[in-house]
Amino acid sequence: MSDEPLKHIYRSPLPWRDPDLTECGRVPAEFAVVVSRDEAAADFKRLGQQRASLFYCMTCTRTATRHPTWDESPSGRVAREAEWSVSAKDRGRLFDAELRALALLAKEHREQFDATAAAILEATPLADRRSRRRYMQRSLGE
């Protein structure tokens, strides 16, 4: 086996945050090598599942495939943060503050918020809706 350190994967961030955790829930500065989900997926495709798994933190690998990114499912990504924030007090306080800030911004700019939400709904391509439906069916085990 190689003397290279295991690679970790950045956790998909919420859009208003910088990537600040790995998929295994640790701070990226703790590790020598941290890569994006896309880089990890490319390694797994290029090397194959079995060989690539020798170079990656298995917790990162498992959680990256189990949880959606913001682009795949905003509500799924927020649900993951909410669930995790319950047990991580400082993180929970930060997330609560962010949600309150988003609510205040939406309230102060109601017309813009409503118009933006309507435009997003209108612009969502059919392929995205199908992709989301497949993700939800997979998540619910249907």
C-alpha positions in Angstrom: 0.0 0.0 0.0 1.1 3.5 -0.7 2.6 5.9 1.9 0.4 8.7 0.6 -2.1 10.0 3.1 -5.8 9.2 2.6 -7.8 11.6 0.5 -10.8 13.2 2.1 -13.8 14.8 0.3 -15.1 18.3 0.8 -18.7 18.3 2.1 -21.0 20.0 -0.4 -21.4 23.5 1.2 -24.6 25.5 1.5 -24.4 28.3 -1.1 -23.8 31.0 1.4 -20.8 29.2 3.0 -17.4 28.3 1.9 -16.6 24.6 2.1 -15.7 24.2 5.8 -16.0 20.5 6.5 -15.1 17.2 4.9 -17.8 14.5 4.3 -16.6 12.8 7.5 -17.4 15.9 9.5 -13.9 17.1 10.1 -12.1 20.4 9.4 -10.2 20.2 6.0 -7.0 21.7 7.6 -6.6 18.5 9.6 -5.8 16.5 6.4 -3.0 16.7 3.8 -5.3 16.0 0.8 -8.9 17.1 0.5 -10.6 17.0 -2.9 -14.0 18.0 -4.3 -16.8 15.5 -5.0 -16.1 15.9 -8.7 -12.4 15.1 -8.3 -13.2 12.0 -6.2 -15.8 10.8 -8.7 -13.3 11.2 -11.5 -10.8 9.1 -9.5 -13.4 6.4 -8.9 -14.3 6.3 -12.5 -10.7 6.3 -13.7 -9.3 3.8 -11.1 -12.5 1.7 -10.4 -14.3 1.4 -7.1 -12.0 -1.1 -5.5 -8.7 0.5 -6.3 -9.8 4.1 -5.7 -11.2 3.1 -2.3 -7.6 2.3 -1.2 -6.8 6.1 -1.4 -9.9 7.6 0.1 -11.4 7.9 3.6 -14.3 5.4 3.5 -16.5 7.6 5.7 -16.1 10.5 3.2 -16.8 8.1 0.3 -19.9 6.7 1.8 -21.4 10.0 2.9 -20.7 11.7 -0.4 -22.7 9.1 -2.2 -25.5 9.1 0.4 -26.2 12.9 0.7 -27.2 15.3 -2.1 -25.5 18.5 -3.1 -27.3 21.8 -3.1 -27.6 21.5 -6.9 -29.2 18.0 -6.7 -31.6 18.8 -3.9 -31.5 22.1 -1.9 -34.1 20.8 0.6 -32.0 17.6 1.0 -28.9 19.6 1.6 -30.6 21.8 4.2 -32.1 18.7 5.9 -28.7 17.2 6.2 -27.4 20.4 7.8 -30.4 20.7 10.1 -30.0 17.1 11.3 -26.3 17.5 11.9 -26.7 20.8 13.6 -28.9 19.3 16.3 -25.9 17.4 17.8 -23.2 20.1 17.0 -24.2 23.0 19.3 -22.0 25.8 17.7 -22.9 24.6 14.3 -26.6 24.6 15.3 -26.4 28.2 16.5 -24.8 29.3 13.3 -27.4 27.4 11.1 -30.2 28.9 13.2 -28.8 32.4 12.7 -28.4 31.8 9.0 -32.0 30.7 8.6 -33.2 33.7 10.6 -31.1 36.0 8.4 -32.6 34.4 5.2 -36.1 34.8 6.6 -35.5 38.4 7.4 -34.1 39.1 4.0 -37.1 37.4 2.3 -39.5 39.4 4.5 -37.7 42.7 3.8 -37.6 42.1 0.0 -40.8 40.1 -0.4 -41.6 41.2 -4.0 -38.1 40.3 -5.2 -38.1 37.0 -3.3 -41.5 36.0 -4.7 -40.5 37.0 -8.2 -37.2 35.1 -8.0 -38.9 31.9 -6.6 -41.5 32.1 -9.4 -38.8 32.5 -12.0 -36.9 29.5 -10.7 -40.0 27.4 -10.7 -40.8 28.4 -14.3 -37.2 27.8 -15.5 -36.7 24.4 -13.9 -36.2 22.1 -16.9 -38.1 18.8 -17.1 -34.8 16.9 -16.8 -34.1 18.5 -13.4 -37.6 17.5 -12.2 -37.1 13.9 -13.3 -33.7 13.8 -11.7 -35.1 15.1 -8.4 -38.0 12.6 -8.6 -35.5 9.7 -9.1 -33.3 11.0 -6.2 -36.4 11.1 -3.9 -37.5 7.6 -4.9 -34.0 6.3 -4.3 -33.9 8.1 -0.9 -37.3 6.8 0.2 -36.5 3.2 -1.0 -39.4 3.1 -3.5 
